[in-house]
């Protein structure tokens, strides 16, 4: 059986706001978001573009990272996106 990875991701909406999530297929998830399915946040803030992602061996690990980063300041999130040490 093939190992199914999960990803923690950050997207930037049209209004420059950030949305953070976790998914097994980020591209498909963002496509669904942009079609109006899923998170109300993206419906309210405009189309989303993937700006950052990390690969994990399980959804639980990716979700833990999601919860951690959601608590961070905007500056710290932007530094992560830029590849700077948070």
TIKOLBA-783471 format. One record per residue: z, x, y of N, C-alpha, C, O in turn; residue in three letters; residue number from 1. Coordinates in nm, 3 decimals. Each point is the difference from the previous one (the first is absolute). Layout:
BEGIN
n_up=Z | n_east=X | n_north=Y | ca_up=Z | ca_east=X | ca_north=Y | c_up=Z | c_east=X | c_north=Y | o_up=Z | o_east=X | o_north=Y | zaro=Ala | drenlum=NUM
...
% end
This chain:
BEGIN
n_up=0.000 | n_east=0.084 | n_north=-0.118 | ca_up=0.000 | ca_east=-0.084 | ca_north=0.118 | c_up=0.000 | c_east=0.089 | c_north=0.125 | o_up=0.074 | o_east=0.097 | o_north=0.009 | zaro=Unk | drenlum=1
n_up=-0.158 | n_east=-0.133 | n_north=0.087 | ca_up=-0.014 | ca_east=0.079 | ca_north=0.122 | c_up=0.120 | c_east=-0.021 | c_north=0.092 | o_up=0.048 | o_east=-0.112 | o_north=0.018 | zaro=Unk | drenlum=2
n_up=-0.001 | n_east=0.223 | n_north=0.039 | ca_up=0.112 | ca_east=-0.005 | ca_north=0.095 | c_up=-0.047 | c_east=-0.065 | c_north=0.130 | o_up=-0.103 | o_east=0.038 | o_north=0.056 | zaro=Unk | drenlum=3
n_up=0.178 | n_east=-0.135 | n_north=-0.010 | ca_up=-0.035 | ca_east=-0.071 | ca_north=0.124 | c_up=0.093 | c_east=0.045 | c_north=0.111 | o_up=0.120 | o_east=-0.026 | o_north=-0.004 | zaro=Unk | drenlum=4
n_up=-0.175 | n_east=0.095 | n_north=0.101 | ca_up=0.078 | ca_east=0.050 | ca_north=0.112 | c_up=0.018 | c_east=-0.107 | c_north=0.106 | o_up=-0.069 | o_east=-0.102 | o_north=0.000 | zaro=Unk | drenlum=5
n_up=0.162 | n_east=0.127 | n_north=0.089 | ca_up=0.024 | ca_east=-0.090 | ca_north=0.112 | c_up=0.004 | c_east=0.084 | c_north=0.126 | o_up=0.030 | o_east=0.120 | o_north=-0.004 | zaro=Unk | drenlum=6
n_up=-0.059 | n_east=-0.182 | n_north=0.115 | ca_up=-0.009 | ca_east=0.072 | ca_north=0.127 | c_up=0.088 | c_east=-0.066 | c_north=0.106 | o_up=0.007 | o_east=-0.122 | o_north=0.011 | zaro=Unk | drenlum=7
n_up=0.058 | n_east=0.206 | n_north=0.066 | ca_up=0.066 | ca_east=-0.040 | ca_north=0.123 | c_up=-0.105 | c_east=0.023 | c_north=0.107 | o_up=-0.068 | o_east=0.102 | o_north=-0.001 | zaro=Unk | drenlum=8
n_up=0.053 | n_east=-0.196 | n_north=0.095 | ca_up=-0.104 | ca_east=0.017 | ca_north=0.101 | c_up=0.046 | c_east=-0.047 | c_north=0.137 | o_up=0.092 | o_east=-0.080 | o_north=0.014 | zaro=Unk | drenlum=9
n_up=-0.161 | n_east=0.133 | n_north=0.086 | ca_up=0.018 | ca_east=-0.044 | ca_north=0.139 | c_up=-0.138 | c_east=-0.034 | c_north=0.053 | o_up=-0.095 | o_east=0.076 | o_north=-0.018 | zaro=Unk | drenlum=10
n_up=0.085 | n_east=-0.191 | n_north=0.084 | ca_up=-0.125 | ca_east=-0.037 | ca_north=0.066 | c_up=0.028 | c_east=-0.021 | c_north=0.149 | o_up=0.110 | o_east=-0.034 | o_north=0.041 | zaro=Unk | drenlum=11
n_up=-0.215 | n_east=0.056 | n_north=0.037 | ca_up=0.008 | ca_east=-0.025 | ca_north=0.143 | c_up=-0.085 | c_east=-0.124 | c_north=0.029 | o_up=-0.116 | o_east=-0.008 | o_north=-0.039 | zaro=Unk | drenlum=12
n_up=0.176 | n_east=-0.089 | n_north=0.107 | ca_up=-0.071 | ca_east=-0.123 | ca_north=0.037 | c_up=-0.076 | c_east=0.022 | c_north=0.130 | o_up=0.018 | o_east=0.101 | o_north=0.068 | zaro=Unk | drenlum=13
n_up=-0.102 | n_east=-0.198 | n_north=-0.033 | ca_up=-0.081 | ca_east=0.012 | ca_north=0.122 | c_up=0.084 | c_east=0.017 | c_north=0.126 | o_up=-0.044 | o_east=0.065 | o_north=0.095 | zaro=Unk | drenlum=14
n_up=0.163 | n_east=-0.121 | n_north=-0.093 | ca_up=0.085 | ca_east=0.013 | ca_north=0.119 | c_up=0.086 | c_east=0.127 | c_north=-0.005 | o_up=0.092 | o_east=0.014 | o_north=0.080 | zaro=Unk | drenlum=15
n_up=-0.122 | n_east=0.078 | n_north=-0.173 | ca_up=0.068 | ca_east=0.128 | ca_north=-0.018 | c_up=0.135 | c_east=-0.011 | c_north=-0.070 | o_up=0.067 | o_east=0.101 | o_north=-0.019 | zaro=Unk | drenlum=16
n_up=-0.026 | n_east=-0.221 | n_north=-0.020 | ca_up=0.124 | ca_east=-0.013 | ca_north=-0.076 | c_up=-0.021 | c_east=0.055 | c_north=-0.141 | o_up=-0.113 | o_east=0.009 | o_north=-0.049 | zaro=Unk | drenlum=17
n_up=0.224 | n_east=0.027 | n_north=-0.015 | ca_up=-0.006 | ca_east=0.055 | ca_north=-0.135 | c_up=0.056 | c_east=-0.101 | c_north=-0.100 | o_up=0.097 | o_east=-0.071 | o_north=0.029 | zaro=Unk | drenlum=18
n_up=-0.161 | n_east=0.066 | n_north=-0.146 | ca_up=0.047 | ca_east=-0.084 | ca_north=-0.109 | c_up=0.019 | c_east=0.092 | c_north=-0.120 | o_up=-0.085 | o_east=0.085 | o_north=-0.027 | zaro=Unk | drenlum=19
n_up=0.195 | n_east=-0.102 | n_north=-0.046 | ca_up=0.034 | ca_east=0.087 | ca_north=-0.111 | c_up=0.011 | c_east=-0.084 | c_north=-0.127 | o_up=0.057 | o_east=-0.109 | o_north=0.002 | zaro=Unk | drenlum=20
n_up=-0.112 | n_east=0.161 | n_north=-0.112 | ca_up=0.006 | ca_east=-0.075 | ca_north=-0.125 | c_up=-0.015 | c_east=0.089 | c_north=-0.121 | o_up=-0.004 | o_east=0.123 | o_north=0.012 | zaro=Unk | drenlum=21
n_up=-0.003 | n_east=-0.186 | n_north=-0.129 | ca_up=-0.020 | ca_east=0.070 | ca_north=-0.127 | c_up=-0.094 | c_east=-0.084 | c_north=-0.086 | o_up=0.007 | o_east=-0.123 | o_north=0.001 | zaro=Unk | drenlum=22
n_up=-0.096 | n_east=0.190 | n_north=-0.074 | ca_up=-0.098 | ca_east=-0.072 | ca_north=-0.081 | c_up=-0.058 | c_east=0.093 | c_north=-0.106 | o_up=0.002 | o_east=0.122 | o_north=0.016 | zaro=Unk | drenlum=23
n_up=-0.053 | n_east=-0.181 | n_north=-0.124 | ca_up=-0.070 | ca_east=0.078 | ca_north=-0.102 | c_up=-0.142 | c_east=0.035 | c_north=0.047 | o_up=-0.056 | o_east=0.100 | o_north=-0.043 | zaro=Unk | drenlum=24
n_up=-0.002 | n_east=-0.182 | n_north=0.130 | ca_up=-0.136 | ca_east=0.022 | ca_north=0.049 | c_up=-0.001 | c_east=-0.026 | c_north=0.151 | o_up=-0.018 | o_east=-0.113 | o_north=0.045 | zaro=Unk | drenlum=25
n_up=0.037 | n_east=0.219 | n_north=0.031 | ca_up=0.015 | ca_east=-0.013 | ca_north=0.146 | c_up=-0.126 | c_east=-0.056 | c_north=0.064 | o_up=0.008 | o_east=-0.091 | o_north=0.084 | zaro=Unk | drenlum=26
n_up=-0.124 | n_east=0.142 | n_north=-0.121 | ca_up=-0.124 | ca_east=-0.046 | ca_north=0.062 | c_up=-0.019 | c_east=-0.150 | c_north=-0.020 | o_up=-0.034 | o_east=-0.072 | o_north=0.094 | zaro=Unk | drenlum=27
n_up=0.057 | n_east=0.025 | n_north=-0.216 | ca_up=-0.014 | ca_east=-0.143 | ca_north=-0.029 | c_up=0.105 | c_east=-0.081 | c_north=0.077 | o_up=-0.029 | o_east=-0.108 | o_north=0.051 | zaro=Unk | drenlum=28
n_up=0.151 | n_east=0.161 | n_north=-0.043 | ca_up=0.108 | ca_east=-0.069 | ca_north=0.071 | c_up=-0.032 | c_east=-0.014 | c_north=0.148 | o_up=0.021 | o_east=-0.107 | o_north=0.058 | zaro=Unk | drenlum=29
n_up=-0.071 | n_east=0.212 | n_north=0.003 | ca_up=-0.035 | ca_east=-0.004 | ca_north=0.143 | c_up=-0.117 | c_east=-0.095 | c_north=0.022 | o_up=-0.004 | o_east=-0.073 | o_north=0.100 | zaro=Unk | drenlum=30
n_up=-0.091 | n_east=0.073 | n_north=-0.191 | ca_up=-0.112 | ca_east=-0.094 | ca_north=0.010 | c_up=0.052 | c_east=-0.143 | c_north=0.000 | o_up=-0.045 | o_east=-0.083 | o_north=0.079 | zaro=Unk | drenlum=31
n_up=0.140 | n_east=0.053 | n_north=-0.169 | ca_up=0.059 | ca_east=-0.135 | ca_north=-0.005 | c_up=0.075 | c_east=-0.032 | c_north=0.128 | o_up=-0.011 | o_east=-0.110 | o_north=0.053 | zaro=Unk | drenlum=32
n_up=0.088 | n_east=0.207 | n_north=-0.003 | ca_up=0.070 | ca_east=-0.019 | ca_north=0.127 | c_up=-0.100 | c_east=-0.037 | c_north=0.110 | o_up=0.020 | o_east=-0.096 | o_north=0.075 | zaro=Unk | drenlum=33
n_up=-0.128 | n_east=0.173 | n_north=-0.068 | ca_up=-0.099 | ca_east=-0.020 | ca_north=0.106 | c_up=-0.078 | c_east=-0.131 | c_north=-0.015 | o_up=-0.063 | o_east=-0.046 | o_north=0.096 | zaro=Unk | drenlum=34
n_up=0.067 | n_east=-0.013 | n_north=-0.214 | ca_up=-0.063 | ca_east=-0.130 | ca_north=-0.022 | c_up=0.097 | c_east=-0.114 | c_north=0.026 | o_up=-0.032 | o_east=-0.117 | o_north=-0.019 | zaro=Unk | drenlum=35
n_up=0.153 | n_east=0.153 | n_north=0.064 | ca_up=0.098 | ca_east=-0.102 | ca_north=0.034 | c_up=0.094 | c_east=-0.038 | c_north=-0.111 | o_up=0.079 | o_east=-0.093 | o_north=0.015 | zaro=Unk | drenlum=36
n_up=-0.085 | n_east=0.163 | n_north=-0.127 | ca_up=0.090 | ca_east=-0.027 | ca_north=-0.112 | c_up=0.116 | c_east=0.099 | c_north=0.005 | o_up=-0.019 | o_east=0.117 | o_north=0.034 | zaro=Unk | drenlum=37
n_up=0.137 | n_east=-0.162 | n_north=-0.068 | ca_up=0.113 | ca_east=0.091 | ca_north=-0.004 | c_up=0.083 | c_east=-0.004 | c_north=0.126 | o_up=0.031 | o_east=-0.107 | o_north=0.052 | zaro=Unk | drenlum=38
n_up=0.004 | n_east=0.222 | n_north=-0.005 | ca_up=0.097 | ca_east=0.014 | ca_north=0.109 | c_up=-0.042 | c_east=-0.070 | c_north=0.130 | o_up=-0.111 | o_east=0.021 | o_north=0.050 | zaro=Unk | drenlum=39
n_up=0.199 | n_east=-0.102 | n_north=0.000 | ca_up=-0.020 | ca_east=-0.067 | ca_north=0.128 | c_up=-0.010 | c_east=0.102 | c_north=0.113 | o_up=-0.070 | o_east=-0.024 | o_north=0.099 | zaro=Unk | drenlum=40
n_up=0.138 | n_east=0.136 | n_north=-0.112 | ca_up=0.000 | ca_east=0.105 | ca_north=0.103 | c_up=-0.143 | c_east=0.039 | c_north=0.037 | o_up=-0.035 | o_east=0.005 | o_north=0.118 | zaro=Unk | drenlum=41
n_up=-0.048 | n_east=0.021 | n_north=-0.218 | ca_up=-0.136 | ca_east=0.045 | ca_north=0.027 | c_up=-0.084 | c_east=-0.112 | c_north=0.059 | o_up=-0.085 | o_east=0.026 | o_north=0.085 | zaro=Unk | drenlum=42
n_up=0.107 | n_east=-0.148 | n_north=-0.126 | ca_up=-0.069 | ca_east=-0.114 | ca_north=0.063 | c_up=0.030 | c_east=-0.004 | c_north=0.149 | o_up=-0.088 | o_east=-0.030 | o_north=0.081 | zaro=Unk | drenlum=43
n_up=0.211 | n_east=0.058 | n_north=-0.044 | ca_up=0.044 | ca_east=-0.008 | ca_north=0.139 | c_up=-0.040 | c_east=0.122 | c_north=0.083 | o_up=-0.012 | o_east=-0.010 | o_north=0.122 | zaro=Unk | drenlum=44
n_up=-0.008 | n_east=0.125 | n_north=-0.186 | ca_up=-0.022 | ca_east=0.124 | ca_north=0.074 | c_up=-0.140 | c_east=0.058 | c_north=-0.014 | o_up=-0.028 | o_east=0.105 | o_north=0.058 | zaro=Unk | drenlum=45
n_up=-0.058 | n_east=-0.169 | n_north=-0.131 | ca_up=-0.140 | ca_east=0.044 | ca_north=-0.008 | c_up=-0.029 | c_east=0.083 | c_north=-0.124 | o_up=0.091 | o_east=0.041 | o_north=-0.072 | zaro=Unk | drenlum=46
n_up=-0.218 | n_east=-0.016 | n_north=0.050 | ca_up=-0.046 | ca_east=0.070 | ca_north=-0.119 | c_up=0.074 | c_east=0.132 | c_north=-0.020 | o_up=0.037 | o_east=0.067 | o_north=0.097 | zaro=Unk | drenlum=47
n_up=-0.017 | n_east=-0.032 | n_north=-0.222 | ca_up=0.076 | ca_east=0.120 | ca_north=-0.037 | c_up=-0.091 | c_east=0.110 | c_north=-0.052 | o_up=-0.099 | o_east=-0.025 | o_north=-0.068 | zaro=Unk | drenlum=48
n_up=0.136 | n_east=0.149 | n_north=0.102 | ca_up=-0.069 | ca_east=0.119 | ca_north=-0.049 | c_up=0.104 | c_east=0.092 | c_north=-0.064 | o_up=0.104 | o_east=0.026 | o_north=0.060 | zaro=Unk | drenlum=49
n_up=-0.132 | n_east=0.023 | n_north=-0.178 | ca_up=0.093 | ca_east=0.090 | ca_north=-0.070 | c_up=0.007 | c_east=0.132 | c_north=0.078 | o_up=-0.103 | o_east=0.061 | o_north=0.029 | zaro=Unk | drenlum=50
n_up=0.225 | n_east=-0.019 | n_north=0.004 | ca_up=0.018 | ca_east=0.127 | ca_north=0.070 | c_up=0.084 | c_east=0.100 | c_north=-0.079 | o_up=0.006 | o_east=0.118 | o_north=0.035 | zaro=Unk | drenlum=51
n_up=0.059 | n_east=-0.165 | n_north=-0.143 | ca_up=0.085 | ca_east=0.090 | ca_north=-0.078 | c_up=0.031 | c_east=-0.063 | c_north=-0.135 | o_up=0.018 | o_east=-0.122 | o_north=-0.010 | zaro=Unk | drenlum=52
n_up=-0.011 | n_east=0.206 | n_north=-0.094 | ca_up=0.046 | ca_east=-0.050 | ca_north=-0.131 | c_up=0.057 | c_east=0.114 | c_north=-0.083 | o_up=-0.037 | o_east=0.116 | o_north=0.016 | zaro=Unk | drenlum=53
n_up=0.128 | n_east=-0.152 | n_north=-0.106 | ca_up=0.060 | ca_east=0.092 | ca_north=-0.095 | c_up=-0.007 | c_east=-0.064 | c_north=-0.138 | o_up=0.013 | o_east=-0.121 | o_north=-0.014 | zaro=Unk | drenlum=54
n_up=-0.035 | n_east=0.203 | n_north=-0.087 | ca_up=-0.016 | ca_east=-0.047 | ca_north=-0.138 | c_up=0.133 | c_east=0.014 | c_north=-0.076 | o_up=0.067 | o_east=0.102 | o_north=0.011 | zaro=Unk | drenlum=55
n_up=-0.031 | n_east=-0.205 | n_north=-0.086 | ca_up=0.122 | ca_east=-0.001 | ca_north=-0.081 | c_up=-0.032 | c_east=-0.045 | c_north=-0.142 | o_up=-0.101 | o_east=-0.066 | o_north=-0.024 | zaro=Unk | drenlum=56
n_up=0.189 | n_east=0.101 | n_north=-0.068 | ca_up=-0.025 | ca_east=-0.034 | ca_north=-0.141 | c_up=0.042 | c_east=-0.143 | c_north=-0.035 | o_up=-0.032 | o_east=-0.049 | o_north=-0.108 | zaro=Unk | drenlum=57
n_up=0.104 | n_east=-0.018 | n_north=0.200 | ca_up=0.040 | ca_east=-0.139 | ca_north=-0.027 | c_up=0.008 | c_east=-0.078 | c_north=0.130 | o_up=0.013 | o_east=0.057 | o_north=0.109 | zaro=Unk | drenlum=58
n_up=-0.020 | n_east=-0.189 | n_north=-0.121 | ca_up=0.014 | ca_east=-0.086 | ca_north=0.117 | c_up=0.139 | c_east=0.015 | c_north=0.060 | o_up=0.016 | o_east=-0.002 | o_north=0.122 | zaro=Unk | drenlum=59
n_up=0.085 | n_east=0.015 | n_north=-0.207 | ca_up=0.138 | ca_east=0.013 | ca_north=0.049 | c_up=0.015 | c_east=0.120 | c_north=0.093 | o_up=0.065 | o_east=-0.010 | o_north=0.104 | zaro=Unk | drenlum=60
n_up=-0.123 | n_east=0.124 | n_north=-0.142 | ca_up=0.008 | ca_east=0.119 | ca_north=0.084 | c_up=-0.072 | c_east=-0.022 | c_north=0.134 | o_up=0.052 | o_east=0.034 | o_north=0.106 | zaro=Unk | drenlum=61
n_up=-0.171 | n_east=-0.092 | n_north=-0.112 | ca_up=-0.076 | ca_east=-0.025 | ca_north=0.122 | c_up=0.073 | c_east=-0.099 | c_north=0.090 | o_up=0.001 | o_east=0.015 | o_north=0.122 | zaro=Unk | drenlum=62
n_up=0.060 | n_east=-0.116 | n_north=-0.182 | ca_up=0.073 | ca_east=-0.100 | ca_north=0.077 | c_up=0.125 | c_east=0.061 | c_north=0.065 | o_up=0.033 | o_east=-0.035 | o_north=0.114 | zaro=Unk | drenlum=63
n_up=0.034 | n_east=0.124 | n_north=-0.183 | ca_up=0.116 | ca_east=0.070 | ca_north=0.058 | c_up=-0.043 | c_east=0.079 | c_north=0.123 | o_up=0.068 | o_east=0.000 | o_north=0.102 | zaro=Unk | drenlum=64
n_up=-0.182 | n_east=0.068 | n_north=-0.112 | ca_up=-0.053 | ca_east=0.076 | ca_north=0.114 | c_up=-0.035 | c_east=-0.095 | c_north=0.115 | o_up=0.028 | o_east=0.030 | o_north=0.116 | zaro=Unk | drenlum=65
n_up=-0.089 | n_east=-0.142 | n_north=-0.149 | ca_up=-0.033 | ca_east=-0.102 | ca_north=0.101 | c_up=0.126 | c_east=-0.041 | c_north=0.076 | o_up=0.001 | o_east=-0.001 | o_north=0.123 | zaro=Unk | drenlum=66
n_up=0.104 | n_east=-0.032 | n_north=-0.193 | ca_up=0.125 | ca_east=-0.044 | ca_north=0.063 | c_up=0.062 | c_east=0.111 | c_north=0.085 | o_up=0.056 | o_east=-0.027 | o_north=0.106 | zaro=Unk | drenlum=67
n_up=-0.066 | n_east=0.151 | n_north=-0.153 | ca_up=0.052 | ca_east=0.113 | ca_north=0.076 | c_up=-0.074 | c_east=0.016 | c_north=0.133 | o_up=0.063 | o_east=0.009 | o_north=0.105 | zaro=Unk | drenlum=68
n_up=-0.195 | n_east=-0.006 | n_north=-0.111 | ca_up=-0.080 | ca_east=0.026 | ca_north=0.120 | c_up=0.006 | c_east=-0.117 | c_north=0.098 | o_up=-0.010 | o_east=0.022 | o_north=0.121 | zaro=Unk | drenlum=69
n_up=0.026 | n_east=-0.143 | n_north=-0.170 | ca_up=0.010 | ca_east=-0.115 | ca_north=0.090 | c_up=0.119 | c_east=0.013 | c_north=0.095 | o_up=-0.001 | o_east=-0.058 | o_north=0.109 | zaro=Unk | drenlum=70
n_up=0.103 | n_east=0.132 | n_north=-0.149 | ca_up=0.119 | ca_east=0.019 | ca_north=0.083 | c_up=-0.019 | c_east=0.108 | c_north=0.107 | o_up=0.082 | o_east=0.013 | o_north=0.091 | zaro=Unk | drenlum=71
n_up=-0.187 | n_east=0.064 | n_north=-0.101 | ca_up=-0.024 | ca_east=0.111 | ca_north=0.090 | c_up=-0.045 | c_east=-0.048 | c_north=0.138 | o_up=-0.048 | o_east=-0.112 | o_north=0.016 | zaro=Unk | drenlum=72
n_up=0.063 | n_east=0.199 | n_north=0.081 | ca_up=-0.051 | ca_east=-0.027 | ca_north=0.135 | c_up=-0.152 | c_east=0.010 | c_north=-0.001 | o_up=-0.060 | o_east=0.058 | o_north=-0.091 | zaro=Unk | drenlum=73
n_up=0.000 | n_east=-0.114 | n_north=0.192 | ca_up=-0.147 | ca_east=0.007 | ca_north=0.014 | c_up=-0.045 | c_east=0.146 | c_north=0.007 | o_up=-0.100 | o_east=0.037 | o_north=-0.061 | zaro=Unk | drenlum=74
n_up=0.173 | n_east=0.045 | n_north=0.134 | ca_up=-0.036 | ca_east=0.141 | ca_north=0.017 | c_up=0.001 | c_east=0.072 | c_north=-0.136 | o_up=-0.091 | o_east=0.077 | o_north=-0.029 | zaro=Unk | drenlum=75
n_up=0.190 | n_east=-0.102 | n_north=-0.050 | ca_up=0.011 | ca_east=0.063 | ca_north=-0.132 | c_up=-0.115 | c_east=-0.044 | c_north=-0.091 | o_up=-0.054 | o_east=0.081 | o_north=-0.075 | zaro=Unk | drenlum=76
n_up=0.017 | n_east=-0.209 | n_north=0.081 | ca_up=-0.112 | ca_east=-0.052 | ca_north=-0.078 | c_up=-0.131 | c_east=0.066 | c_north=0.044 | o_up=-0.082 | o_east=0.039 | o_north=-0.083 | zaro=Unk | drenlum=77
n_up=0.063 | n_east=-0.027 | n_north=0.214 | ca_up=-0.122 | ca_east=0.062 | ca_north=0.053 | c_up=-0.007 | c_east=0.147 | c_north=-0.041 | o_up=-0.108 | o_east=0.051 | o_north=-0.030 | zaro=Unk | drenlum=78
n_up=0.220 | n_east=0.018 | n_north=0.027 | ca_up=0.002 | ca_east=0.138 | ca_north=-0.045 | c_up=-0.038 | c_east=0.011 | c_north=-0.147 | o_up=-0.072 | o_east=0.092 | o_north=-0.038 | zaro=Unk | drenlum=79
n_up=0.118 | n_east=-0.184 | n_north=-0.044 | ca_up=-0.038 | ca_east=-0.002 | ca_north=-0.141 | c_up=-0.151 | c_east=-0.018 | c_north=-0.012 | o_up=-0.064 | o_east=0.070 | o_north=-0.078 | zaro=Unk | drenlum=80
n_up=0.008 | n_east=-0.164 | n_north=0.153 | ca_up=-0.144 | ca_east=-0.025 | ca_north=-0.003 | c_up=-0.076 | c_east=0.125 | c_north=0.040 | o_up=-0.105 | o_east=0.030 | o_north=-0.058 | zaro=Unk | drenlum=81
n_up=0.156 | n_east=0.043 | n_north=0.157 | ca_up=-0.066 | ca_east=0.122 | ca_north=0.049 | c_up=0.019 | c_east=0.120 | c_north=-0.094 | o_up=-0.060 | o_east=0.106 | o_north=0.020 | zaro=Unk | drenlum=82
n_up=0.145 | n_east=-0.124 | n_north=-0.121 | ca_up=0.024 | ca_east=0.111 | ca_north=-0.093 | c_up=0.109 | c_east=0.094 | c_north=0.046 | o_up=0.016 | o_east=0.109 | o_north=-0.056 | zaro=Unk | drenlum=83
n_up=0.059 | n_east=-0.151 | n_north=0.157 | ca_up=0.111 | ca_east=0.082 | ca_north=0.048 | c_up=0.125 | c_east=-0.033 | c_north=-0.080 | o_up=0.017 | o_east=-0.112 | o_north=-0.048 | zaro=Unk | drenlum=84
n_up=0.067 | n_east=0.210 | n_north=0.033 | ca_up=0.125 | ca_east=-0.021 | ca_north=-0.077 | c_up=0.090 | c_east=-0.099 | c_north=0.073 | o_up=0.040 | o_east=0.025 | o_north=0.113 | zaro=Unk | drenlum=85
n_up=-0.007 | n_east=-0.138 | n_north=-0.178 | ca_up=0.085 | ca_east=-0.100 | ca_north=0.067 | c_up=0.142 | c_east=0.050 | c_north=0.020 | o_up=0.084 | o_east=-0.072 | o_north=0.055 | zaro=Unk | drenlum=86
% end
